[in-house]
Amino acid sequence: MYKTPVSVLVVIHTTDLQVLLLERADHPGYWQSVTGSQDPGEALAQTAAREVSEETGLNTNNYQLTDWHLQNEYEIFKEWRWRYAPSVTHNTEHVFGLCLPSPTPIQIATREHLRYIWSPWQEAAEKVFSSSNAQAIKKLKLPNTNH
């Protein structure tokens, strides 16, 4: 079964703007926020909650999960296109935020990630490999945003 070309990006951050980053197991050195594809019939908020749980062990019901009403369209890296139908080249990503009171230990999904770090938002924005991930992290510093 092919993946749906609709995904979520969940920026997990603390009230003092520390950002959780995960290092990809299939591409060491690539750091990112929580991401994942929408399952058929699943609402985007459900996708975000499921991916956070799968990748970190955190329960979004215990924190504030917010739809930032921001979406990005990007070309899927060629090395990952085999996961999608042959005609699919682009993905639409929907951005969410999850605010925690302080950095929290997490349980990484070892098949997906090697390790995690908490970084100040400026460092996190520099460290992530995805420009849309960096742009989302930078929104944390802006007043009157949807997070």
N, C-alpha and C positions, 0 to 999 in steps of 0.2 A: 504494500500500500504506500502510495506517495504521500509526502508531507504537503499540507496546505500552504500556499505561499502568503499566509497571513500569520504574523507573529506578534509577540509582546516583548518589550524591553522594560524591565523593572529596575529602577534605580533605588537601591536600598541605602538609606542614609539615616544619620542620627540628627537630633535637633541642633547639634553644633556643627553639622555639615561634614561629618566623617562619612565616607562612601565605601561600601563593601564591593570589592573586586574579586573575581574568580579567574584563575588561570586555566585556559582550555587544555584538556588532556590530549586532544588530537592536534594541537598546535602550540607546544610550549612557547612561552613568551608572549602569547596573545592573551591579554587581560580584558575582561568585560564585566558588565553587570549581568544580572539574571536575564536570560532570553529563552524563548521557546515558541514553537509553532502551535497554532490553534488546532484543537481537535474538532472534527465535524460535530456540529450541533452545540458547541460550547460557546458561551458568551465570553467576550474578551476579559472581563474581570475574573471569570472562572479560570481562564487560561493563565492569567497572571498569578492567581492564588496557587494553582497546581504547580506551576513552574517554580515559584518561590519554595514551596514545600519540597518538591523533588530535588532541587539544587542546593537548598540550605537547611532543610528541616524546620524552618520557621513556619508558624501558623499565622497567616495574615489576619485572622480574626482577632489576634491579640494586639494588633498594631493598626495604624491608619494607612490603608491602601487607597491610593487616589489615582483616578484616571486623569492624566494631564491634558487630555484632548489634543494630543499632538501625534501626528503620524509622519512617517518617512517612507519613501519608496526608494529602494536601492537594488542594484544588480547583485544577484546571488553569486558568490565566489564560485568560479568554475569547479574547484575541487570539491564543492558540496552540492553541485547541481544534480548529481545522481540520485539524491534523496527526493527530487521533485519530478513531476511528469515531464517528458522530453521537451515539450513546448514552453515550459516555464523558465523564465530567465530573471524575473524580478519578484521581489517580496515587499509587502506592505507591513510595516512595523508600527505598533501602537505603544505609546510610552505611558508607563505608570510609575508612581513613586510609592515607596513603603518607608514610613518614618518610624524609627525606633528611638527610645530615650537615650540609649548609649550603645557603643560597640558591644556586640553580643557574640559569644562563640557560636559557630554554626557547624552543621554536619554536611560536608560537601558530598556530592554524588561522585565517587571516585572514578566511575566510568566516563564522566564528563569533564571533571576538573581535577587539577593536581593539588592546588592549595588556594587559600584565600588570604586577603589582607584588608584591613581598614585603613584608608588614606584620607587626608584632608581633600576637599573637593577639587582644589587646584591641581594637586598631584594626581588625583584619580583621572581628571580630564586629560592630562598629559599622557597617562600610562595606557589608556584603552586603545585598542587597535582600530575601532570603528569610529568614524567621524560623527555618525548620528548618536552614538553613545556619548562621545565627548560633548556634543552640543546639549544633550539632555542633562548631563552632569553640570554644565555651566549654567543651566537655568536655575539651579539651586540658589545661586547668589543673587538672582534678580528679584526685586520686590514685586509684589502683586502677580505672581505666577500661580498656576493652578495646583501647586503642591501643598 
